[in-house]
Amino acid sequence: MLFLTEQDVKDALTGDDAYKEAVAVIERVLAQQSAGTTHHLKRTTMTHPQHPGHLWRNIRILPGMAPDLGAAAVRLYSGYRGTNRSEIICLFDWDDMRMSAIISDVYLHAIRTAAPYGVAAKYLARKGARTIGIIGSGRYARGMAQAVCAVCPIETIQVYSRNPDNVQSFCDEMRTALGIEVIACASGREAMRGADIMITATSGNQIVFEADWLTPGTLLMSLAPGEFGEDTVLRSRVYLSAPEQVLGDDPPRKPFNTLITSGKFGPGDVVADICDVVTGKKAGRGSDDEIILYESAGLALLDVGIGQWIYQRARSRGLGTEMPFGEH
């Protein structure tokens, strides 16, 4: 059994091809999901009895299987001290369910989380999309920017967050990584102005833009619950990854939970699961004027795909520590 530390993961990810490969891996996983060959369960959350309802101080579990990749995985993470978490992927060989790896999943999780948004941009952004507007400047914002740039000919990124130092760091890092223009903005509205693709990647549970900021042709991609209000959903054609997870998340995912309760939105209003757009079972963007909303909640299949990919990448580079496991 191979143990991959945070540093092992970072070393395995070196190279300009990482995000292109990661997006391609997730596209492949989503195609298998559409074909019905994968298996997964919704995320399970066990809350701390002394702190019910917290997004942290809990244990969360996501199990999934992708036979065509030859792997299964369980992502396990706990919340402590606010947003700092203990996160691992337990990877299993499909043939005999032998545990093949335990992977530290903090840095890697930003790529796993971002890659589906690269797939969505490939299928849902209007052709010729050149500008990304981002609210948020943390690891997920950086990951989503790189995932989108892996599939779209982006020329400019406009970014805003509440911390100017983080914005400057984001700009410096993304200019180096992507070789394109990255502009620090004074407000969220400025960051979104003229953007073909709008990304919100914040800590969530707070509305960070208004529905009237959306213009015809925009693809809005949101990371965290509560980043937009009900009017945004009602103005958009909605595509999701694993709608049952987004619409039935625990804790409930804003604003879908209140829209469902009021009867203004339901599962039948989701245009398609993105996996079915990937395989052509459902249509993607129909015109350049459509406003499209895409959101991806935690989905265990993504962890299977990214876990197997980083495991193979690490193996090929001689990374990780072999550890005895099980009966001997």
N, C-alpha and C positions, 0 to 999 in steps of 0.2 A: 504494500500500500504506500502510495506516494503522498508526502505531506508538502504542500506548497505554502510558504509564508508570503506575507505581503511583498517582501523584496523579490521572492521568486516570481510572483505574478508580474510585478513591474518589469523584471528582466525579460520575461517571456513576451511581454507586449512591446518591446523595443522594435522600431522599424516603421517605415511609412505605410506599411500595408495593414496595420492592425485594425483600423476602423473599417476599411473596405472589406476585410475578411469577416469581421464581426457582423456587419450588416448582411453579408452574403449568407453567413451561417444562420442568422435569425430568419432570413427570407426562406431558406430551405426548411427550417423547422416549421414555419407557418404554413408552407405548402403541404407538409406532412400532416399538420393538424387539420387542414382543409380536406385532405384525402381520408381522414378518419383513422390513421394508423398510430396516432399518439394517444396517450392517456395522462390525465392530470386531475387533481382535486383542487377545489378552491382553497385559498389561503385560510388556515386555521389560526385563530388568535386565542391564547390563554392569558387572560388579564390577571394582574396581581390583585388578590382579594382586598388589599388595603388601599389600592389605587385604581378602582374600576373606571373604565372609560378613557384612560390615558393612552396616547399614541406611543408612549414609552412605558418602562416598567412592566413589560409583558414578554411573552414568548410567542413567536410566530413561525409557522411551518408551512412550506410549500413542497409537495411531492409531485414528481412527474416522470413519465417514461417515454422515450423515443426509440422504439425498436430499430428503425431504419438507420439511426445513428449509432446503434450498438450500446446505448447507455440509458441509465436512469439516474435520477438525482433527487435529493431532498435539500432544499435551502432552509437553514435554521438560523434565526437571529433573535436577539433580545435587545430591548431598549433599556438604557440606563443613562443617568446624568444628562437628561435632555435628549439631544439628537445623536449622541455618541452611542454606537452599538457594537455588540459582538456578533459577527456575521461569518458563517461558513457555508460552503457547499460540500455535501457528502455525495461523492460520485460513485456509481456502481456499474459494473460490467453487465450488459443485458443478458448474456448467455447463462451465467450462473449466479448473478446478483452478488458477486464478490465485490467488496468495497475496493475500488481502484485508487481513490484519492480523497483526501480532505484538503479543501482549498480555502485559504483565507479570502474573504469576499467583501472587502471594503472598497479598495481601489477598483477591483474588477466589476463590482456591482454598478458603477457609473457607466461602464461600457455595456453591460447587459441591459441596463435600463434605457440607455440611449439608442441602441441598435434598432429596436422596433420603430422608432421615430424616423430613422433613416429609411426603413422600408416604406413607411407611410408617406414620406416625402416623395419617394420614387414613384408611387402609384397615385398620390392624391394632389400633389402640387401641380399648378398649371405649368405647361411647357415654357421653358425660358425663364423660370424663376431665378432671380439674380440676387435678391436682398433678403436677409434674415433680420428680424427684430426680436431681441431677447430681453425679457425681464427676469433677472436672476444672474448671478455670476459665480456660483459655486461649482462643485465637481460635476453635478448633473447638467448644468447649463453648458459647461465646456464639452462634456460628452455628447450632448445633443447637437451642438454646433458642428462637431467633427463628424458625427454620423450623417447629418444632412449634407455636409460638404463632400462626403464620400460618394454621393449619388446625384447631386445637383450641381450645375455650374455656377456656384455662388461667387459673387464678386465683392460683396459688402456685408458686414455684420454690424448692426447697431445694437448697443447693449446698455442697459440701465439696471442698477440695483441700489439699495439704500446705503451701501458702504462704498464710498468713492475709492478707497484703497483696493478693495476687491475688484472693482470695475477696472482699475488700471492694471492690476495683475492679470485679469482676464484678457484685456486687450493685448498686453505684451506677449502672453503665452500663445494666444490664438494667432496673432500675426506671425509668430515664429513657426507654429505648427502648420498653418494653412497657407501662408504667403499671400494673404488677401487683405483688403482694407478692413480694419476693425475700429469702430468709432464709439467713444464713450459719450453717452447721452445724459442730459440733465433731468430727464423725467421718463416715465414709462411711455407716455404718449409720444414723446419725441422718438423713442426707440422703435415704436410700432409704425410711425408715419412712413408710408410708401413701401412697407415691407410686403413681399410676396408670401413669406412664411413667417408667422408669428409664433414664438415659443415662450411659454411661461414655465420657469423652473425654479420655484421658490420653496420655502418651507411649508407653504400651504395654509389652508384654513383662513385665508384673508383674500378678498377680492383685490386684484392688482390691475385690472383694466375694465373699461366699460364696453358694453355691447356696441355702442355707436362708434367705437374706434375701428370696428370691422368694416372693410370696404370690399366691393365685389371682387371675387377671385382669390381672396385670402384663404390660406390654409392655416388654421390655428391648431397648435399642438400643445396640450397642457400636461404637466407632470403630476402635480399634487392636488389633492382634493381642496375645493373651495377657492381656487384661484380666479374663478369667473362666476358670474351670476346666472340666474335662470334665463334672463333675456338673451344671453349669448347662446345658450342651447337652442332656444326657440327660433333664433335667426339662422341657424346653421343646419346643414346636412351632417348628421352625426355618424361617424364610424368609430368602432371600438375594437380593442383586442379582448377577447373573452368577455362579451357583454355581461354574462352572468356574474363575473367577478366585479366589474365596475358597478353594475346596478345593484348588486347584493353584497357589497363589501362590508367588512366589519373592522373598525367602526364604519357607519354609513358614509358614503362618499358624496360630499356636497358638489353641486346643487341637485344631483340626480335624485337623491333621496326625497327631497321636498317636492320636486316636480312629479315624482311617481305618486307620492301621497296625495297630492292635489289633483291627480288625473290629467295633468297637462302633458305628460311624457310617459312612455312605457316602452317595454322591450320591442314592440312592433314599430316604434319610431326610429329605431337604429337602422340605418340604411344597410349596413353589412358589418360583419366581423372582418377585419382586415385580412385574415387568412384566406377568406373566400375571394377577395379582390386579387390577391397574389395569384391564385390559380385560375382566375377568369370566371368563377362561378357567379360572382356578383360584379356589378359595374362599379368602376371608380368614378373619378371626376367626369361629369357630363358636359361641362362647358367652362370657359374661362371666367365666367361671372359668378360661379357658385361659391358661396362661403361654406367651407368645410371645417368641422371640428373633429379632431382625433385625440383619443386618450387611451393610454394603456396602463392598466393596474398590474399588480404583481401576477405573473403567470409562470408556473413551475416549468413549463416546457422551455422557456427562455433560459432558465438556469441549467437545464440539461444540455442545451445546445452550446451555451457559452462555457459551461464547465468542461464538457468533452473537448471543445476546441482548445481551451487554454491548457488542459491536461496534455493533449497531443503536442501542442506547441512547446510546452515546457520539457516534455520527454525528448523531443528532437534536439533540444539545446542542452540536455544534460542537467537540467535544473531540478530542485526539490531534494527531499530527504526520504530515502526508503525506510519504512518503519514496519516492524512485525505487527501483525494484527490477527486476532482470532486464535484458534487452537493450534498448537504446534507440538 
